[in-house]
Amino acid sequence: MCETIMKKITDIDDELKTELKALLYNFVRDLKKGTASLIELIAEYQVKISQVFREKVDRKKS
């Protein structure tokens, strides 16, 4: 699953790719732990991913 998603992110710069890859692996790790439902994890990681992209846009604007 992780590999497929990462292949689709080939045109994104390395720093952003590294951050997204870490989030993706953390998502899968948390999903395997079973401490939260899939819906809760998706909501949590959607916020985290949005923050990463916002920071990236802010860095480009600076």
CHARMM-style PDB file with segment names, atoms N, HN, CA, C and O in Angstrom:
ATOM      1  N   MET     1       0.820  -1.184   0.000  1.00  0.00      PROA
ATOM      2  CA  MET     1       0.000   0.000   0.000  1.00  0.00      PROA
ATOM      3  C   MET     1       0.869   1.255   0.000  1.00  0.00      PROA
ATOM      4  O   MET     1       0.660   2.155  -0.813  1.00  0.00      PROA
ATOM      5  N   CYS     2       1.836   1.318   0.902  1.00  0.00      PROA
ATOM      6  HN  CYS     2       2.006   0.587   1.563  1.00  0.00      PROA
ATOM      7  CA  CYS     2       2.706   2.492   0.998  1.00  0.00      PROA
ATOM      8  C   CYS     2       3.490   2.710  -0.295  1.00  0.00      PROA
ATOM      9  O   CYS     2       3.628   3.837  -0.769  1.00  0.00      PROA
ATOM     10  N   GLU     3       3.990   1.633  -0.846  1.00  0.00      PROA
ATOM     11  HN  GLU     3       3.878   0.717  -0.460  1.00  0.00      PROA
ATOM     12  CA  GLU     3       4.808   1.739  -2.053  1.00  0.00      PROA
ATOM     13  C   GLU     3       4.001   2.307  -3.214  1.00  0.00      PROA
ATOM     14  O   GLU     3       4.500   3.141  -3.969  1.00  0.00      PROA
ATOM     15  N   THR     4       2.768   1.864  -3.358  1.00  0.00      PROA
ATOM     16  HN  THR     4       2.362   1.187  -2.744  1.00  0.00      PROA
ATOM     17  CA  THR     4       1.911   2.337  -4.449  1.00  0.00      PROA
ATOM     18  C   THR     4       1.660   3.827  -4.337  1.00  0.00      PROA
ATOM     19  O   THR     4       1.743   4.554  -5.327  1.00  0.00      PROA
ATOM     20  N   ILE     5       1.356   4.276  -3.140  1.00  0.00      PROA
ATOM     21  HN  ILE     5       1.289   3.685  -2.336  1.00  0.00      PROA
ATOM     22  CA  ILE     5       1.095   5.704  -2.935  1.00  0.00      PROA
ATOM     23  C   ILE     5       2.354   6.514  -3.192  1.00  0.00      PROA
ATOM     24  O   ILE     5       2.294   7.567  -3.827  1.00  0.00      PROA
ATOM     25  N   MET     6       3.484   6.041  -2.711  1.00  0.00      PROA
ATOM     26  HN  MET     6       3.533   5.186  -2.195  1.00  0.00      PROA
ATOM     27  CA  MET     6       4.724   6.797  -2.881  1.00  0.00      PROA
ATOM     28  C   MET     6       5.116   6.894  -4.352  1.00  0.00      PROA
ATOM     29  O   MET     6       5.692   7.903  -4.759  1.00  0.00      PROA
ATOM     30  N   LYS     7       4.829   5.894  -5.148  1.00  0.00      PROA
ATOM     31  HN  LYS     7       4.361   5.074  -4.817  1.00  0.00      PROA
ATOM     32  CA  LYS     7       5.144   5.953  -6.575  1.00  0.00      PROA
ATOM     33  C   LYS     7       4.349   7.046  -7.269  1.00  0.00      PROA
ATOM     34  O   LYS     7       4.799   7.603  -8.270  1.00  0.00      PROA
ATOM     35  N   LYS     8       3.180   7.355  -6.749  1.00  0.00      PROA
ATOM     36  HN  LYS     8       2.814   6.902  -5.935  1.00  0.00      PROA
ATOM     37  CA  LYS     8       2.337   8.385  -7.349  1.00  0.00      PROA
ATOM     38  C   LYS     8       2.799   9.788  -6.971  1.00  0.00      PROA
ATOM     39  O   LYS     8       2.294  10.773  -7.509  1.00  0.00      PROA
ATOM     40  N   ILE     9       3.735   9.885  -6.068  1.00  0.00      PROA
ATOM     41  HN  ILE     9       4.145   9.085  -5.630  1.00  0.00      PROA
ATOM     42  CA  ILE     9       4.201  11.185  -5.603  1.00  0.00      PROA
ATOM     43  C   ILE     9       5.581  11.488  -6.195  1.00  0.00      PROA
ATOM     44  O   ILE     9       6.381  12.168  -5.553  1.00  0.00      PROA
ATOM     45  N   THR    10       5.870  11.013  -7.368  1.00  0.00      PROA
ATOM     46  HN  THR    10       5.220  10.460  -7.890  1.00  0.00      PROA
ATOM     47  CA  THR    10       7.211  11.124  -7.932  1.00  0.00      PROA
ATOM     48  C   THR    10       7.613  12.535  -8.304  1.00  0.00      PROA
ATOM     49  O   THR    10       8.805  12.842  -8.326  1.00  0.00      PROA
ATOM     50  N   ASP    11       6.658  13.406  -8.599  1.00  0.00      PROA
ATOM     51  HN  ASP    11       5.690  13.156  -8.581  1.00  0.00      PROA
ATOM     52  CA  ASP    11       7.009  14.749  -9.040  1.00  0.00      PROA
ATOM     53  C   ASP    11       7.088  15.758  -7.896  1.00  0.00      PROA
ATOM     54  O   ASP    11       7.209  16.957  -8.147  1.00  0.00      PROA
ATOM     55  N   ILE    12       7.024  15.305  -6.671  1.00  0.00      PROA
ATOM     56  HN  ILE    12       6.925  14.331  -6.467  1.00  0.00      PROA
ATOM     57  CA  ILE    12       7.103  16.188  -5.510  1.00  0.00      PROA
ATOM     58  C   ILE    12       8.553  16.208  -5.026  1.00  0.00      PROA
ATOM     59  O   ILE    12       9.249  15.195  -5.088  1.00  0.00      PROA
ATOM     60  N   ASP    13       8.998  17.361  -4.547  1.00  0.00      PROA
ATOM     61  HN  ASP    13       8.432  18.184  -4.496  1.00  0.00      PROA
ATOM     62  CA  ASP    13      10.392  17.464  -4.125  1.00  0.00      PROA
ATOM     63  C   ASP    13      10.714  16.494  -2.981  1.00  0.00      PROA
ATOM     64  O   ASP    13       9.822  16.008  -2.287  1.00  0.00      PROA
ATOM     65  N   ASP    14      11.993  16.231  -2.810  1.00  0.00      PROA
ATOM     66  HN  ASP    14      12.718  16.626  -3.374  1.00  0.00      PROA
ATOM     67  CA  ASP    14      12.448  15.200  -1.875  1.00  0.00      PROA
ATOM     68  C   ASP    14      12.063  15.478  -0.427  1.00  0.00      PROA
ATOM     69  O   ASP    14      11.687  14.557   0.298  1.00  0.00      PROA
ATOM     70  N   GLU    15      12.151  16.727   0.002  1.00  0.00      PROA
ATOM     71  HN  GLU    15      12.456  17.476  -0.587  1.00  0.00      PROA
ATOM     72  CA  GLU    15      11.826  17.052   1.394  1.00  0.00      PROA
ATOM     73  C   GLU    15      10.357  16.748   1.683  1.00  0.00      PROA
ATOM     74  O   GLU    15      10.026  16.140   2.702  1.00  0.00      PROA
ATOM     75  N   LEU    16       9.500  17.170   0.792  1.00  0.00      PROA
ATOM     76  HN  LEU    16       9.769  17.664  -0.036  1.00  0.00      PROA
ATOM     77  CA  LEU    16       8.072  16.915   0.964  1.00  0.00      PROA
ATOM     78  C   LEU    16       7.788  15.420   0.890  1.00  0.00      PROA
ATOM     79  O   LEU    16       6.982  14.893   1.657  1.00  0.00      PROA
ATOM     80  N   LYS    17       8.446  14.750  -0.027  1.00  0.00      PROA
ATOM     81  HN  LYS    17       9.101  15.178  -0.651  1.00  0.00      PROA
ATOM     82  CA  LYS    17       8.259  13.303  -0.173  1.00  0.00      PROA
ATOM     83  C   LYS    17       8.664  12.578   1.109  1.00  0.00      PROA
ATOM     84  O   LYS    17       7.988  11.640   1.532  1.00  0.00      PROA
ATOM     85  N   THR    18       9.753  13.005   1.720  1.00  0.00      PROA
ATOM     86  HN  THR    18      10.302  13.767   1.376  1.00  0.00      PROA
ATOM     87  CA  THR    18      10.216  12.389   2.960  1.00  0.00      PROA
ATOM     88  C   THR    18       9.195  12.580   4.074  1.00  0.00      PROA
ATOM     89  O   THR    18       8.897  11.645   4.817  1.00  0.00      PROA
ATOM     90  N   GLU    19       8.660  13.799   4.187  1.00  0.00      PROA
ATOM     91  HN  GLU    19       8.903  14.558   3.583  1.00  0.00      PROA
ATOM     92  CA  GLU    19       7.663  14.074   5.224  1.00  0.00      PROA
ATOM     93  C   GLU    19       6.394  13.250   5.006  1.00  0.00      PROA
ATOM     94  O   GLU    19       5.837  12.698   5.955  1.00  0.00      PROA
ATOM     95  N   LEU    20       5.942  13.172   3.762  1.00  0.00      PROA
ATOM     96  HN  LEU    20       6.394  13.621   2.991  1.00  0.00      PROA
ATOM     97  CA  LEU    20       4.730  12.409   3.470  1.00  0.00      PROA
ATOM     98  C   LEU    20       4.947  10.915   3.680  1.00  0.00      PROA
ATOM     99  O   LEU    20       4.050  10.209   4.140  1.00  0.00      PROA
ATOM    100  N   LYS    21       6.128  10.445   3.346  1.00  0.00      PROA
ATOM    101  HN  LYS    21       6.857  11.019   2.972  1.00  0.00      PROA
ATOM    102  CA  LYS    21       6.443   9.028   3.533  1.00  0.00      PROA
ATOM    103  C   LYS    21       6.412   8.674   5.018  1.00  0.00      PROA
ATOM    104  O   LYS    21       5.886   7.629   5.399  1.00  0.00      PROA
ATOM    105  N   ALA    22       6.974   9.542   5.853  1.00  0.00      PROA
ATOM    106  HN  ALA    22       7.402  10.392   5.544  1.00  0.00      PROA
ATOM    107  CA  ALA    22       6.961   9.310   7.296  1.00  0.00      PROA
ATOM    108  C   ALA    22       5.527   9.272   7.824  1.00  0.00      PROA
ATOM    109  O   ALA    22       5.181   8.417   8.639  1.00  0.00      PROA
ATOM    110  N   LEU    23       4.702  10.198   7.355  1.00  0.00      PROA
ATOM    111  HN  LEU    23       4.983  10.893   6.692  1.00  0.00      PROA
ATOM    112  CA  LEU    23       3.299  10.209   7.782  1.00  0.00      PROA
ATOM    113  C   LEU    23       2.573   8.945   7.334  1.00  0.00      PROA
ATOM    114  O   LEU    23       1.768   8.387   8.080  1.00  0.00      PROA
ATOM    115  N   LEU    24       2.856   8.506   6.137  1.00  0.00      PROA
ATOM    116  HN  LEU    24       3.510   8.959   5.531  1.00  0.00      PROA
ATOM    117  CA  LEU    24       2.205   7.308   5.616  1.00  0.00      PROA
ATOM    118  C   LEU    24       2.590   6.078   6.433  1.00  0.00      PROA
ATOM    119  O   LEU    24       1.730   5.265   6.772  1.00  0.00      PROA
ATOM    120  N   TYR    25       3.860   5.938   6.747  1.00  0.00      PROA
ATOM    121  HN  TYR    25       4.559   6.598   6.472  1.00  0.00      PROA
ATOM    122  CA  TYR    25       4.288   4.801   7.555  1.00  0.00      PROA
ATOM    123  C   TYR    25       3.712   4.880   8.967  1.00  0.00      PROA
ATOM    124  O   TYR    25       3.338   3.858   9.542  1.00  0.00      PROA
ATOM    125  N   ASN    26       3.639   6.089   9.529  1.00  0.00      PROA
ATOM    126  HN  ASN    26       3.944   6.919   9.062  1.00  0.00      PROA
ATOM    127  CA  ASN    26       3.036   6.252  10.851  1.00  0.00      PROA
ATOM    128  C   ASN    26       1.552   5.888  10.824  1.00  0.00      PROA
ATOM    129  O   ASN    26       1.035   5.280  11.762  1.00  0.00      PROA
ATOM    130  N   PHE    27       0.875   6.264   9.742  1.00  0.00      PROA
ATOM    131  HN  PHE    27       1.294   6.758   8.980  1.00  0.00      PROA
ATOM    132  CA  PHE    27      -0.539   5.924   9.583  1.00  0.00      PROA
ATOM    133  C   PHE    27      -0.723   4.408   9.596  1.00  0.00      PROA
ATOM    134  O   PHE    27      -1.580   3.885  10.308  1.00  0.00      PROA
ATOM    135  N   VAL    28       0.077   3.718   8.816  1.00  0.00      PROA
ATOM    136  HN  VAL    28       0.773   4.143   8.237  1.00  0.00      PROA
ATOM    137  CA  VAL    28      -0.024   2.255   8.747  1.00  0.00      PROA
ATOM    138  C   VAL    28       0.313   1.637  10.101  1.00  0.00      PROA
ATOM    139  O   VAL    28      -0.347   0.694  10.536  1.00  0.00      PROA
ATOM    140  N   ARG    29       1.330   2.162  10.761  1.00  0.00      PROA
ATOM    141  HN  ARG    29       1.866   2.928  10.408  1.00  0.00      PROA
ATOM    142  CA  ARG    29       1.703   1.664  12.093  1.00  0.00      PROA
ATOM    143  C   ARG    29       0.539   1.825  13.065  1.00  0.00      PROA
ATOM    144  O   ARG    29       0.190   0.891  13.787  1.00  0.00      PROA
ATOM    145  N   ASP    30      -0.061   3.019  13.079  1.00  0.00      PROA
ATOM    146  HN  ASP    30       0.222   3.777  12.493  1.00  0.00      PROA
ATOM    147  CA  ASP    30      -1.185   3.270  13.980  1.00  0.00      PROA
ATOM    148  C   ASP    30      -2.387   2.401  13.630  1.00  0.00      PROA
ATOM    149  O   ASP    30      -3.116   1.953  14.516  1.00  0.00      PROA
ATOM    150  N   LEU    31      -2.588   2.170  12.356  1.00  0.00      PROA
ATOM    151  HN  LEU    31      -1.996   2.534  11.637  1.00  0.00      PROA
ATOM    152  CA  LEU    31      -3.693   1.318  11.918  1.00  0.00      PROA
ATOM    153  C   LEU    31      -3.484  -0.118  12.413  1.00  0.00      PROA
ATOM    154  O   LEU    31      -4.428  -0.771  12.856  1.00  0.00      PROA
ATOM    155  N   LYS    32      -2.250  -0.597  12.334  1.00  0.00      PROA
ATOM    156  HN  LYS    32      -1.483  -0.066  11.974  1.00  0.00      PROA
ATOM    157  CA  LYS    32      -1.945  -1.953  12.801  1.00  0.00      PROA
ATOM    158  C   LYS    32      -2.115  -2.080  14.311  1.00  0.00      PROA
ATOM    159  O   LYS    32      -2.522  -3.131  14.805  1.00  0.00      PROA
ATOM    160  N   LYS    33      -1.802  -1.004  15.049  1.00  0.00      PROA
ATOM    161  HN  LYS    33      -1.471  -0.150  14.648  1.00  0.00      PROA
ATOM    162  CA  LYS    33      -1.958  -1.029  16.504  1.00  0.00      PROA
ATOM    163  C   LYS    33      -3.413  -1.225  16.897  1.00  0.00      PROA
ATOM    164  O   LYS    33      -3.715  -1.863  17.905  1.00  0.00      PROA
ATOM    165  N   GLY    34      -4.307  -0.673  16.094  1.00  0.00      PROA
ATOM    166  HN  GLY    34      -4.062  -0.155  15.274  1.00  0.00      PROA
ATOM    167  CA  GLY    34      -5.729  -0.827  16.371  1.00  0.00      PROA
ATOM    168  C   GLY    34      -6.242   0.029  17.508  1.00  0.00      PROA
ATOM    169  O   GLY    34      -7.304  -0.251  18.065  1.00  0.00      PROA
ATOM    170  N   THR    35      -5.501   1.072  17.864  1.00  0.00      PROA
ATOM    171  HN  THR    35      -4.639   1.299  17.413  1.00  0.00      PROA
ATOM    172  CA  THR    35      -5.925   1.923  18.977  1.00  0.00      PROA
ATOM    173  C   THR    35      -7.005   2.921  18.574  1.00  0.00      PROA
ATOM    174  O   THR    35      -7.662   3.504  19.437  1.00  0.00      PROA
ATOM    175  N   ALA    36      -7.194   3.122  17.278  1.00  0.00      PROA
ATOM    176  HN  ALA    36      -6.660   2.649  16.577  1.00  0.00      PROA
ATOM    177  CA  ALA    36      -8.232   4.028  16.787  1.00  0.00      PROA
ATOM    178  C   ALA    36      -8.872   3.395  15.555  1.00  0.00      PROA
ATOM    179  O   ALA    36      -8.282   2.537  14.899  1.00  0.00      PROA
ATOM    180  N   SER    37     -10.076   3.832  15.262  1.00  0.00      PROA
ATOM    181  HN  SER    37     -10.556   4.529  15.795  1.00  0.00      PROA
ATOM    182  CA  SER    37     -10.756   3.293  14.080  1.00  0.00      PROA
ATOM    183  C   SER    37     -10.132   3.876  12.819  1.00  0.00      PROA
ATOM    184  O   SER    37      -9.430   4.886  12.865  1.00  0.00      PROA
ATOM    185  N   LEU    38     -10.397   3.235  11.714  1.00  0.00      PROA
ATOM    186  HN  LEU    38     -10.968   2.415  11.677  1.00  0.00      PROA
ATOM    187  CA  LEU    38      -9.877   3.703  10.431  1.00  0.00      PROA
ATOM    188  C   LEU    38     -10.350   5.126  10.154  1.00  0.00      PROA
ATOM    189  O   LEU    38      -9.570   5.959   9.694  1.00  0.00      PROA
ATOM    190  N   ILE    39     -11.604   5.406  10.426  1.00  0.00      PROA
ATOM    191  HN  ILE    39     -12.238   4.728  10.800  1.00  0.00      PROA
ATOM    192  CA  ILE    39     -12.154   6.747  10.178  1.00  0.00      PROA
ATOM    193  C   ILE    39     -11.441   7.788  11.035  1.00  0.00      PROA
ATOM    194  O   ILE    39     -11.132   8.878  10.553  1.00  0.00      PROA
ATOM    195  N   GLU    40     -11.177   7.465  12.297  1.00  0.00      PROA
ATOM    196  HN  GLU    40     -11.428   6.579  12.689  1.00  0.00      PROA
ATOM    197  CA  GLU    40     -10.466   8.392  13.182  1.00  0.00      PROA
ATOM    198  C   GLU    40      -9.049   8.646  12.680  1.00  0.00      PROA
ATOM    199  O   GLU    40      -8.573   9.781  12.685  1.00  0.00      PROA
ATOM    200  N   LEU    41      -8.383   7.586  12.248  1.00  0.00      PROA
ATOM    201  HN  LEU    41      -8.769   6.664  12.244  1.00  0.00      PROA
ATOM    202  CA  LEU    41      -7.019   7.740  11.743  1.00  0.00      PROA
ATOM    203  C   LEU    41      -6.987   8.559  10.463  1.00  0.00      PROA
ATOM    204  O   LEU    41      -6.108   9.403  10.285  1.00  0.00      PROA
ATOM    205  N   ILE    42      -7.933   8.317   9.578  1.00  0.00      PROA
ATOM    206  HN  ILE    42      -8.646   7.632   9.723  1.00  0.00      PROA
ATOM    207  CA  ILE    42      -7.982   9.094   8.336  1.00  0.00      PROA
ATOM    208  C   ILE    42      -8.169  10.568   8.657  1.00  0.00      PROA
ATOM    209  O   ILE    42      -7.495  11.417   8.074  1.00  0.00      PROA
ATOM    210  N   ALA    43      -9.068  10.882   9.568  1.00  0.00      PROA
ATOM    211  HN  ALA    43      -9.616  10.192  10.041  1.00  0.00      PROA
ATOM    212  CA  ALA    43      -9.305  12.279   9.948  1.00  0.00      PROA
ATOM    213  C   ALA    43      -8.048  12.899  10.550  1.00  0.00      PROA
ATOM    214  O   ALA    43      -7.691  14.030  10.219  1.00  0.00      PROA
ATOM    215  N   GLU    44      -7.381  12.164  11.429  1.00  0.00      PROA
ATOM    216  HN  GLU    44      -7.672  11.246  11.698  1.00  0.00      PROA
ATOM    217  CA  GLU    44      -6.168  12.663  12.079  1.00  0.00      PROA
ATOM    218  C   GLU    44      -5.058  12.914  11.061  1.00  0.00      PROA
ATOM    219  O   GLU    44      -4.417  13.965  11.078  1.00  0.00      PROA
ATOM    220  N   TYR    45      -4.841  11.956  10.187  1.00  0.00      PROA
ATOM    221  HN  TYR    45      -5.362  11.102  10.174  1.00  0.00      PROA
ATOM    222  CA  TYR    45      -3.747  12.087   9.227  1.00  0.00      PROA
ATOM    223  C   TYR    45      -4.080  13.041   8.089  1.00  0.00      PROA
ATOM    224  O   TYR    45      -3.173  13.592   7.464  1.00  0.00      PROA
ATOM    225  N   GLN    46      -5.343  13.243   7.812  1.00  0.00      PROA
ATOM    226  HN  GLN    46      -6.079  12.796   8.320  1.00  0.00      PROA
ATOM    227  CA  GLN    46      -5.729  14.249   6.822  1.00  0.00      PROA
ATOM    228  C   GLN    46      -5.290  15.631   7.298  1.00  0.00      PROA
ATOM    229  O   GLN    46      -4.794  16.440   6.513  1.00  0.00      PROA
ATOM    230  N   VAL    47      -5.476  15.890   8.577  1.00  0.00      PROA
ATOM    231  HN  VAL    47      -5.879  15.233   9.215  1.00  0.00      PROA
ATOM    232  CA  VAL    47      -5.041  17.166   9.159  1.00  0.00      PROA
ATOM    233  C   VAL    47      -3.524  17.286   9.089  1.00  0.00      PROA
ATOM    234  O   VAL    47      -3.003  18.333   8.705  1.00  0.00      PROA
ATOM    235  N   LYS    48      -2.818  16.231   9.455  1.00  0.00      PROA
ATOM    236  HN  LYS    48      -3.242  15.381   9.768  1.00  0.00      PROA
ATOM    237  CA  LYS    48      -1.356  16.263   9.438  1.00  0.00      PROA
ATOM    238  C   LYS    48      -0.814  16.484   8.026  1.00  0.00      PROA
ATOM    239  O   LYS    48       0.122  17.258   7.830  1.00  0.00      PROA
ATOM    240  N   ILE    49      -1.403  15.807   7.053  1.00  0.00      PROA
ATOM    241  HN  ILE    49      -2.164  15.178   7.212  1.00  0.00      PROA
ATOM    242  CA  ILE    49      -0.952  15.958   5.665  1.00  0.00      PROA
ATOM    243  C   ILE    49      -1.246  17.366   5.165  1.00  0.00      PROA
ATOM    244  O   ILE    49      -0.427  17.960   4.464  1.00  0.00      PROA
ATOM    245  N   SER    50      -2.396  17.897   5.518  1.00  0.00      PROA
ATOM    246  HN  SER    50      -3.062  17.414   6.087  1.00  0.00      PROA
ATOM    247  CA  SER    50      -2.737  19.274   5.128  1.00  0.00      PROA
ATOM    248  C   SER    50      -1.735  20.262   5.705  1.00  0.00      PROA
ATOM    249  O   SER    50      -1.348  21.218   5.033  1.00  0.00      PROA
ATOM    250  N   GLN    51      -1.313  20.038   6.945  1.00  0.00      PROA
ATOM    251  HN  GLN    51      -1.627  19.261   7.490  1.00  0.00      PROA
ATOM    252  CA  GLN    51      -0.325  20.913   7.574  1.00  0.00      PROA
ATOM    253  C   GLN    51       1.000  20.874   6.825  1.00  0.00      PROA
ATOM    254  O   GLN    51       1.640  21.907   6.631  1.00  0.00      PROA
ATOM    255  N   VAL    52       1.405  19.693   6.409  1.00  0.00      PROA
ATOM    256  HN  VAL    52       0.885  18.854   6.566  1.00  0.00      PROA
ATOM    257  CA  VAL    52       2.657  19.555   5.664  1.00  0.00      PROA
ATOM    258  C   VAL    52       2.583  20.356   4.364  1.00  0.00      PROA
ATOM    259  O   VAL    52       3.526  21.068   4.016  1.00  0.00      PROA
ATOM    260  N   PHE    53       1.470  20.240   3.653  1.00  0.00      PROA
ATOM    261  HN  PHE    53       0.705  19.662   3.936  1.00  0.00      PROA
ATOM    262  CA  PHE    53       1.325  20.979   2.399  1.00  0.00      PROA
ATOM    263  C   PHE    53       1.246  22.488   2.643  1.00  0.00      PROA
ATOM    264  O   PHE    53       1.811  23.268   1.877  1.00  0.00      PROA
ATOM    265  N   ARG    54       0.549  22.903   3.708  1.00  0.00      PROA
ATOM    266  HN  ARG    54       0.090  22.268   4.331  1.00  0.00      PROA
ATOM    267  CA  ARG    54       0.476  24.336   4.026  1.00  0.00      PROA
ATOM    268  C   ARG    54       1.863  24.894   4.328  1.00  0.00      PROA
ATOM    269  O   ARG    54       2.218  25.978   3.865  1.00  0.00      PROA
ATOM    270  N   GLU    55       2.642  24.150   5.105  1.00  0.00      PROA
ATOM    271  HN  GLU    55       2.354  23.270   5.481  1.00  0.00      PROA
ATOM    272  CA  GLU    55       4.005  24.586   5.418  1.00  0.00      PROA
ATOM    273  C   GLU    55       4.832  24.692   4.146  1.00  0.00      PROA
ATOM    274  O   GLU    55       5.622  25.623   3.995  1.00  0.00      PROA
ATOM    275  N   LYS    56       4.656  23.753   3.240  1.00  0.00      PROA
ATOM    276  HN  LYS    56       4.014  22.997   3.363  1.00  0.00      PROA
ATOM    277  CA  LYS    56       5.394  23.771   1.976  1.00  0.00      PROA
ATOM    278  C   LYS    56       5.033  25.007   1.165  1.00  0.00      PROA
ATOM    279  O   LYS    56       5.917  25.664   0.616  1.00  0.00      PROA
ATOM    280  N   VAL    57       3.754  25.331   1.083  1.00  0.00      PROA
ATOM    281  HN  VAL    57       3.036  24.797   1.529  1.00  0.00      PROA
ATOM    282  CA  VAL    57       3.310  26.514   0.348  1.00  0.00      PROA
ATOM    283  C   VAL    57       3.852  27.774   1.003  1.00  0.00      PROA
ATOM    284  O   VAL    57       4.301  28.691   0.315  1.00  0.00      PROA
ATOM    285  N   ASP    58       3.814  27.822   2.327  1.00  0.00      PROA
ATOM    286  HN  ASP    58       3.449  27.077   2.886  1.00  0.00      PROA
ATOM    287  CA  ASP    58       4.335  28.988   3.049  1.00  0.00      PROA
ATOM    288  C   ASP    58       5.829  29.164   2.818  1.00  0.00      PROA
ATOM    289  O   ASP    58       6.311  30.290   2.692  1.00  0.00      PROA
ATOM    290  N   ARG    59       6.565  28.057   2.761  1.00  0.00      PROA
ATOM    291  HN  ARG    59       6.174  27.142   2.863  1.00  0.00      PROA
ATOM    292  CA  ARG    59       8.013  28.144   2.505  1.00  0.00      PROA
ATOM    293  C   ARG    59       8.280  28.670   1.106  1.00  0.00      PROA
ATOM    294  O   ARG    59       9.215  29.444   0.898  1.00  0.00      PROA
ATOM    295  N   LYS    60       7.463  28.252   0.145  1.00  0.00      PROA
ATOM    296  HN  LYS    60       6.704  27.623   0.315  1.00  0.00      PROA
ATOM    297  CA  LYS    60       7.657  28.723  -1.233  1.00  0.00      PROA
ATOM    298  C   LYS    60       7.329  30.204  -1.360  1.00  0.00      PROA
ATOM    299  O   LYS    60       7.950  30.911  -2.153  1.00  0.00      PROA
ATOM    300  N   LYS    61       6.354  30.681  -0.582  1.00  0.00      PROA
ATOM    301  HN  LYS    61       5.849  30.107   0.062  1.00  0.00      PROA
ATOM    302  CA  LYS    61       5.968  32.090  -0.636  1.00  0.00      PROA
ATOM    303  C   LYS    61       7.047  32.984  -0.033  1.00  0.00      PROA
ATOM    304  O   LYS    61       7.197  34.140  -0.428  1.00  0.00      PROA
ATOM    305  N   SER    62       7.794  32.443   0.923  1.00  0.00      PROA
ATOM    306  HN  SER    62       7.673  31.504   1.244  1.00  0.00      PROA
ATOM    307  CA  SER    62       8.824  33.246   1.621  1.00  0.00      PROA
ATOM    308  C   SER    62      10.035  33.487   0.774  1.00  0.00      PROA
ATOM    309  OT1 SER    62      10.979  34.141   1.219  1.00  0.00      PROA
TER     310      SER     62
END
